[in-house]
Amino acid sequence: MNAKRFLFISADAALITDLAWQIHREGHEVKYYIEAETDKEIGDGFVQKTDDWRAEVDWADVVVFDDIWVGSDIGTGAIARKLRDEGNAVVGGTPNTDRLEEDRGYAMEVLEEHGVNTIEHHIFHDFDEGIQHVQENPAPYVIKPLGEVQNVKRLLYVGNEGDGSDVVDVLRAYKKAWGHRMKGFQLQRKVEGVEVAICGFFNGNEFIDQVNFNFEHKKLFPGNIGPSTGEMGTSMFWAGQNKLFEETFGKIEAWLADEGYVGSIDINCIVNESGIYPLEFTPRFGYPTIALQEESIESSTGEFFYDLAHGNTPAVDVHNGYQIAVRIVLPPFPFDDEKTYDENSRNAAVVFETESREGIHIEDAKKVDGQWRVAGDNGMPIVATGKGETMGAAREQAYDRIDDIVMPNMYYRDDIGERWIDGDGDRLQAWGYLGPGGGE
């Protein structure tokens, strides 16, 4: 394919830098717009920037949105739909698909209307009513905030007590600390099983044949303990449209076609011997999931997204094995503390002990006079990836690459992918949900 022109838009925080860099390295022209003032420098030295994305729409062959948020409100879906109506090729959502993430109750309604099994769930806009529900229906629950505050990932709470007493305590604490910002929350019955995210790529009419199955690691520390973060790492594999897909996305494919959705869409589920139970949607790219998907797409990434945006069926080759991504972070991640960040992380150098940058992906990074440096104020500069015929081989490659990185005060989880090896893979296979092979 001849070189094409891609316009990437971060209408809030800068998230899509690595995909823009990847497509630029493939020989395509790229321009990148970032709205958030604190993130403006992210990607400097890696890709060309623009201060006015609207002035570049006519220039672009493909427009790519990275998230649903425009500042503190959802809204990229409405912009993407308007651009499509004007004849532009766009990777992005619609107002209704944005709502799948922002309004968890609506998301469950869409699933139920199309015959998808869901876990018992209730939406509350009053803390006392939620507390009363748990007390009258004692069980372990998951608390999921609604609206803009759901981006404060540490507020998601997974209950442990059989009578729900810990959930009651947490709701009382949230009422005092977050009552002024948390406009509502969902209480979802806790279900035991393997948590797996099913990620499909939709071209406005249908899903492509290849489906990505990934396993998120959201807690800060190894062993899945500590505060929740956006994500500390991901393990994954690609497969066909199997039972996991057919029982979830297969049932809402026509709905997505009616919406005209284009891009990556993810549904996180709990799977056990009894069935598949969706938890939540991500109707956009996942982070750092997209970096690992780039690494495992062995054909042209730019051609893949060009075809997707134009309603074509991409001819995509993916790695036939397992892959992992490890997010490497700096203080005070995942918390906000400007003084700590200034003292330990701002503008810090990212040093490599080898000339190779294979498997290294950028998040909050910039390049100054050839030197990689930390950018922004989030403390998430880079991601290291690995792939192999087994999950163990993928882990070995990723962590070998991390050993060649020198960044004072950096930290990361050293157990990404272990859950698959330690039993998740065996359980999914025993229940009939197979990976790409039998490896570990």
C-alpha positions, 0 to 999 in steps of 0.5 A: 500500500502507498503511504497514507496520511493519519491524523491521531486525536487525543481530545483529553489525555495523550494515550495513542502515541505509540500507535502513531509512532508505529504507523509513522515508522512504517512510512506513513505520514502522521500528525498528532493532536493532544488537548491536555496541556499537561500532556502536550510534550508527549510524543515530541521527537517521535511524531509530528504534532499539530495544534489544530486537528480540525484544520488537518481533517481534509489532509488525512486519509484516516482520522483516529480517536484514542478514547471516549473522553473530551475533557471530563465529558464523553464526546469523541463518539459524537465528533467521530460520527459527524466526521463520518457523515461528512465523508471522512474515514474514522477510527472511533465510536458513536454516542451510544458506544461511548455510553457503553463505557460511561453508563454501566447500567446502559451497557448491561441493558444492551447486552440483555436485550440481545440475549447475552447473560449478565451478572446480577447488578444494580445502579445506585445514585444514593450511597445509603440506598446501596448500603441498605441493598447490601445489608438486605441481600448479603453477598460479596459485591464489586463497587464500580463508580459511574461517570468521570470519576470511574477514571480514578481506578483505585475506587473500583473495589472487589468485595471479599466478605461473604456478608458484604460487610467490607463493601458496606464499610467502603461505601460509607467511606466513599460517601464521605470522601467522594460523595461530591464527585461520584454521581453514582455507582454499580453494585455487581455480584461477585462471581468466581472464575477466570477474568478474560477480555474479548477484543474484536476489531470492527470495520463499521459492518462486521468483526474481522475474523481474528479475535484478541483474548487478553488478561489484564493485571490491574493491581499495582503489586505482584500477586494482584495486591495493592491499589488498582491502576489503569493497568500494570500489564497484559497477557494475550493470544489471538484466536478465531471467533470461538464460543467466547466471541459468539456468546458475547460480541456475536450477539451484538454484531448487528447492533454495532453495525447499526451504530457504524462503530469502527475500531477496537472494542473490548468486553471484559468477562468472568468465565467459569464452568457455568457460563460467560458473564460480561462485566464491562465494555471498553469501546476504544483502544485499551492501554497498554493493550494496543501496544501489545496488539501492535507487537503481535500484528505481524503485517502492516499496522497502518494498512490494517487500520486504513482498511478498517476505517474504510469498511474493508476486511483487513488481511492481517497476520498475527503472531500464533502464540502468546504475548505479554506487555509490562508497563514500567512506571515511576513515582508517584504512579498511580497517585497524583503528587506533583512534588514527588513527581518533580523530585523523582520522575519529571524529565528523567532519562530513559537509558538503554544498555543495548542499541535495540529498541525491539519490543519497547513501546512509548507511553508518556515519553518524548525524545530530546536530541536523540535521548528518550525522556519521561514526559507528561505528569503521569509516570508511565513512560514505556512498555516492554513486550514479549512474545513466544510459542508459550506464555513462559517464552513470552515472559522470558523475552519481555523481562529480558528486555526490561533488564536492558533498561536503566531508569532510576526509581522505576518499578513494574510487576514481575508476574505478568502472564503467571496466572495463565501458567499457574492455572487460568490456561488449564481451566479455560481449556478444561471448560472448552475455551481454548487458546491458540495452542497447548503451550505454557 
